[in-house]
């Protein structure tokens, strides 16, 4: 499962919509996420939008997908389209629409849920080993040393070739 974390801020910088109040009054962001998740495209492709946090001037959400998305921001456009469609009923976001868009979208994190060693690519393995060996980390030094020693044991037959 691939998880993409986004922060959405207003596309129209001249207005300051209070997303918290809009959600309290209209539940528009929750409804839009549910509608996207229940739609044919998201259901068929294994995508899901989960709203993490709504603040007055930004929304943080996670887009989950069963497969890697070449352009995750494009998948998120369904959420904006659904909000614009819902806005036709409530008119609560009309001032926030700028050039047919609601948000500036920033991808702040990409994370892959790995459940088995088969799901780890060789490139991911190389990056993880390099980070373990050369990057300061949050691992405690004993755990780090033990892991490095196990790697050395595994690689010994390949080093002696």
Steps between C-alpha positions, in 0.01 A plus 500: 500500500636840399414799720538858380457780755391838368448847641234702321498878531274754326571553130355850527739688727268800521246313711545316826231235530473343842505131412418398860180702506401381153544139608306555825209662320483309171722188548598571142855359516391175668215454252728571203755243623225240554354565155844460339571181693161353405537595133569245228846634412634491855337165580632336186855631537529443877533866599374667816506853641525540877483845655760524776460854625296807411637834615367846426727555199609151395390140469728202545392176339635163395441345161547122521539281195550128438762588239760769440346812347712674236326829577324483838397866481288422193309236697431762763330723242190279538468636856508861373248423224267342754531803730419733210197282415383510864557876503226537238253404773644688799702782337729492804823479296416738215744770614781246532482381138780647290548401134266203555718374786462504876841407630870527466605143559828404661613139530679484835557127545496173307500177695468141392348245736721194469360173631761253372853487362357422155357853485840667547663599173875471454525879473316543831732245659812685380364832630413347838843338537677821398294698751572244771874515437559869431211712624451602862185326615257461784592132546680428821864418444475139623215419259685675217825308573317167518326566169828595330666183633212286368536669160871424499429134577247481217737666255813305595458232229458772235798703618737201487421418136 
